């Protein structure tokens, strides 16, 4: 009962966020993935004008492709790509201030580099090890004088005890990482890199049922594109398409591919 209640609450939260997220956010993410930086900037500015508050909740972009609602972050990266560093730095700072992006590893990585507008600081040179020695023959009642001298590196006589740390599972970060891996493959498909799409979705294991279904769908679509490009003669590719679609139907029997993303001929095969 508790698990059901939590899932239902999360579902309601997602619905609430989706209602609050302008459609321009979805358009902005799609433009960003297509590297249409000016359009991404335009749509994200429109999004921020409606709802500037970033959230850990996610918004559906296409099918089961979801993105965290962080319009300031996407605007900052789009600006940085155009060389508008002064504006980009302000948006990165605002995204960081709101506190959502620092908690997600993939976002935090770009947050640190500021999209190239703020180069990472060079690591400082490690300090030289010194010995502390007390000068002998100090008069009684006076504070001993301490001096420092450079010390040669000495190998420890015994190996330090290795601390075993049992990692705790961070479900939110795992889900974010899964979405990120799937997003990379989706981007490759949208840009016509079908071999790369197949490779990414074959190499990556998706434990989440919804993500696994979406991965099977995009893998089938990529195989179908390669099959058509090859003149529809490759029997092995045809078999692979059927295998991918069978897996997709088993994982998501009531799902329907988005006609805005997939061609009609491929959608007809999914029915």
N, C-alpha and C positions, 0 to 999 in steps of 0.2 A: 504493500500500500504506500509506504514512504517513497519507494523508488518511482512508482507511478505518479505520485504527487509532485515530486521534484521534476520529472520529465514534463509533466503537464505545465508546471510553472515556467520551465524553460521555454516551452512552446509558446505560452502566452507572451513571454518577454520578447521572443523573436517576432511574433505578430505585431506587438506594440511598436518595436523598433522599425519594422518594415513599413508600418503606417506612418511613422514619423520621418522616415528617410525619403527625401525627394527622389523622383525618377531620374533626376540629373546625376545622382550619385552612381547609379548603375551605368548610365551613358559615359560618365567620366572614367569609371574603371575600365570599361571596354576600350575607350579611346587610349587610355594609358597603356593597356596591354598591346594595343596596335602601334604604340610609339607615336601616336598623334598628339604631341605634347601641347600644342596650342588648343586643340579641342578639349583635352583633358583639363587644362587650366580653366577654360571657359565653363565647363560643366561643374567643376569643383567649386568655382566661385559662386555659381548659381546655387549649389547645394548648401554652402556655408551661409549664404544670405537667408536661406529658409531655416536651417537647423545647424548651428555652428558647434553644438556640443558633441564631442566624440564619445563613442560607447563601445563596451566590450561585446555587445551584441552583434549579430551578423545580418547582412542583407543579401538576399538571393540575387545573383547576377545572371545566371543562366542554369536552368536545371537544378542540380544540387551543388552548383558552384556558388559558394558564399564568401563574402568578404567582410571583415570587421569594419564597422562604420567609423572611419578615420579620414574625413575629407581634408583636414588641414595637412595631414601627412602626404596624401596623394598630390595635393596642390603644391606642396613644398618640393616634392621630387620632380613634378612636371616643370616647375619654374627653374629648378637647378639644371634640368636637361636643356633648357633654353638659354642658360647662362645668366639668368636673372637672380644672381646670388643674394643681393640685398633683400629682395622680397622673399626668396626661398628661406633664408636664415630666420626671418620673422615667423614664417609658417612652421618651420621645424621647431622653433622655440615654443610656439603656442601648442603644438601637438605634444611636445614633451611636458609642458606645464599641465595639460589636461590629464596626463598620466596613464593613458591606455597603451600607446605604442611602446613605452619602455618595458612593458611586461611581456611582449611578444618577441621572441628572439630575432625573427627575420626583419621585423620592423625596427627593432632596437639597433640592429647592425647598420642600417641606412641612417638611422637617427644619429649615430656616433660620427659617421663620415660626412653627414650633412650633404649627401649627394654630390660630394666632390667640392662643394663650396667652402668647406672648412676642413683642410687636411688634418689628419690625425697627428697629434704631437709625437715627436720622436722620443723613444724610450730613453730615460735618463741613464747615464753611465753608472754602473753599480759602484758604491763606495768601497774604498780599499779597506780591507780588514786590518784592525790595529790591536795591539796589546796594550793594556794598562799596567804600568809599573809604578811602584811607590819609591821615591828617592830615600835611601837610608840615612841614618844619622841626623834626622830632624830633631830639633830641640824639643824637650818635653813641654806640653801645653800648647804646642803649635799644631796647625792642621797639616797633615802630610801633603807633600806636593806630588801631583800626579802628572805624568807625561805620557805621550802616545808615540809609538813607533810603528813603522810599517812592518807587517807580519807576513812571512812567507806562507803560502798555502800548505796546510798540513792535512794529510788524509786522515779521516777519523779512524780510530783504532777498532771500533765496532760499528756494525751497521745499525742505523737508527731503526727503531721499531716502527713498522709500517702500520698506519692506522687504517682500518677497514671501515669504509663508509658505505652504508647500505642506502642507495638512492631511493627517494620517495617518488611516487608516480605523480606527475603533474598532468592531469587529464586535459586541462585547458590548453597547455602548451603542446601536448600531443595532437589535439584536434587542430590547433593552428598550423602545426608542422604538416599534418595530412592535407589540409586545405592548400598550403603553399606548394606542396609537391604536385597536387592535382592541377593547381593553377598554372604551373610551369608547362605541364603537358598540354593543357587547354590552349595556352598561348601559342605553343608550337603548332597545334592543329589549325588555329585561326590564321596563322601565317603561312600555311601550306607546307610545313615541314613534317610530312607524314611519317617518314622513317624515324625521325626523332621522337614523334609522339608515340609510336609503337614501342620504341626502345624504353622510353621513360615509364610507360604504363606496364611494361613487362617486367622491368627490373624492380619496380617498387611494389611492396606488399601493402595492401590497404586492409586494415583490420576492421574498420568501420563499414557496416553493410551498405550504407548509402554511398559512401565514397567508392567502394568496390564496384557497385553497380554503375556509377558514373564512369569509372575508369574502363570498365568493360565496354560501355557504349562508345566512348571516344576512341578506344582501341579498334572497335569494329568499324567505326567511321573512317579511321585512318587506313585500315586495311582495304576498305571499300574504295577509297580514293586511289590507292595504289593499284588496285585491281582494274579500275576504269582507265587509269593512265597507261597500264600495260596492255590495253586492248581487250580486256575481259577474257583472257586466255589462260591465266594461271590458275590451275585447279587447286593447288595448295592454298593460295590466297582466298579463294572462294570458300574452302573448307574452314579456314581460320575465321572468316567473317561469320559464318554460321555458328562456330564454336563460341565466339565472343558474344553474339546476340543471344545464344542459348543461356549463357551465364548471366547476361543482363536481365533476361526475362525471369530467370529463377530468383534473382536478387530483388528485382523491382517489378513484379507482375502487373502492377497498376500504373506504372509510369509511362509517360509519353515524351519522346524526344522533342526538343524545342525547334519548331520550323524556321526560327530566325537564325539558327546556327547550322542545322543539317539540311542537305539538299533533299528534295521530294523523293528522288529515287531511292535514297538510303532509308528514309523514314518508312517507305512502303515495305521494306524488308523487315522492319522491326515489329510489324503487326502480326 
